[in-house]
Amino acid sequence: MAYQRSERMQRRIASNREGIVAAARLLVSKGGLREARMEAVASEAGLSTGALYRYFPSKADLFVDVLNAAVDREIVILDEIVNGPGSARERLTDAVASFVRRALRGPNLAYAFIAEPTEADVDAARILCRMRFGEVFKAIIRSGIENSEFRAQDVDASAACIVGAFTEALVGPIAPSTRGVEDEDRLIGAVSSFCVAAVVGVVMPCQ
């Protein structure tokens, strides 16, 4: 008969994993991935390094969980905006502005999620996370097309371009070597306006 963990043990394991992920997120928010060494994460979580490796065999495994947990939170926030009141144009503006504002106020965490050099497994997870963000923006674009706020367009491509635009626009302002924005509101406005213009304006047909 196969060994089955008790419900109590399963809850303990889940709780420990959540604590580890929270500890890693805290360290990343303070100094990026370089600060989230496995030994430091274990100490922050109140575990031994050996115990930590039983839950996460590598730093890449851990950071993928940290990344996914953070994206889950972002999706909740963006979904509230997407499904909230206002025109499609207003909701798109607010969704992009909301993401950019939070990234600027948590630059270490945002840079780690968007562009900090790391392992291939984490880069692959980043791509999947961008695709999840794309699904959010597809909903806004479809809504705008249906009520004639936005032009007819390839929704998949447009959503991917929007996510690519606002994440790329953040790299310079949040990167440790180039960090700093003189006028945060101006940048937020510029990025969100660009994304709206991309789906509202006229696009030349493909040759």
C-alpha positions, -999 to 999 in steps of 0.1 A, spaced: 0 0 0 15 33 -11 24 57 17 0 87 18 8 119 37 -17 128 64 -38 159 58 -19 176 87 14 168 70 2 181 37 -9 214 53 25 217 70 44 211 37 22 237 19 27 262 48 65 257 46 65 262 9 45 293 12 69 306 39 99 299 17 84 316 -13 75 347 8 110 348 23 125 346 -12 102 373 -25 112 396 4 149 392 -3 144 397 -40 125 429 -33 154 442 -12 182 434 -36 172 414 -66 181 377 -73 216 381 -61 203 387 -26 181 356 -27 208 331 -20 195 297 -8 213 301 25 197 336 30 163 324 20 165 294 45 175 318 73 147 342 65 122 313 64 135 299 97 147 267 81 180 250 76 195 251 41 192 213 39 155 216 47 151 242 20 166 220 -6 140 193 2 113 217 -10 132 234 -38 161 214 -54 176 246 -69 174 284 -69 158 283 -103 130 260 -90 124 284 -61 124 315 -82 99 301 -107 75 296 -78 82 332 -66 76 345 -101 43 326 -106 30 337 -72 38 373 -80 21 370 -114 -10 355 -97 -12 386 -76 -8 409 -106 -34 390 -126 -59 395 -98 -53 433 -98 -54 435 -136 -86 414 -139 -103 438 -115 -95 467 -138 -104 448 -169 -138 437 -155 -145 471 -139 -163 502 -150 -153 525 -178 -147 523 -215 -123 498 -230 -99 526 -237 -100 538 -200 -96 502 -187 -66 496 -209 -50 528 -198 -56 520 -162 -44 484 -165 -11 494 -181 -6 524 -157 -13 502 -127 14 477 -137 40 503 -146 34 522 -113 39 491 -92 70 482 -111 85 516 -105 78 514 -68 93 479 -64 121 481 -89 142 452 -76 113 428 -77 102 440 -111 136 438 -126 141 403 -113 108 393 -129 114 411 -162 150 412 -172 176 403 -145 200 377 -160 192 343 -147 188 306 -155 171 293 -187 143 277 -167 134 310 -152 135 327 -186 111 301 -199 88 308 -170 89 345 -177 77 338 -213 47 318 -199 40 347 -175 40 372 -203 15 350 -221 -7 350 -191 -6 388 -190 -15 387 -227 -47 369 -219 -58 398 -197 -52 423 -224 -69 402 -251 -101 406 -231 -98 444 -231 -90 445 -268 -119 423 -277 -142 445 -257 -129 476 -275 -134 460 -309 -169 449 -301 -180 485 -292 -160 501 -320 -135 518 -297 -106 499 -312 -100 490 -349 -103 454 -361 -70 437 -355 -52 404 -346 -61 403 -309 -34 377 -301 -6 398 -317 -18 431 -303 -20 417 -268 15 403 -271 28 437 -284 12 456 -255 28 433 -229 61 436 -247 59 474 -249 52 481 -213 77 455 -200 105 467 -223 98 504 -214 104 495 -178 138 479 -182 159 511 -182 140 527 -153 142 496 -130 176 482 -140 202 488 -112 227 504 -135 202 529 -151 176 531 -124 157 564 -118 129 584 -133 127 622 -131 90 623 -136 72 590 -127 38 602 -138 50 613 -172 65 579 -178 34 561 -167 13 583 -190 36 579 -219 37 541 -217 -1 538 -212 -8 563 -240 14 544 -264 -3 511 -257 -37 526 -262 -26 543 -295 -14 509 -307 -49 494 -307 -68 526 -316 -47 538 -345 -45 528 -381 -20 501 -390 -7 496 -425 -17 462 -440 9 435 -441 27 431 -474 
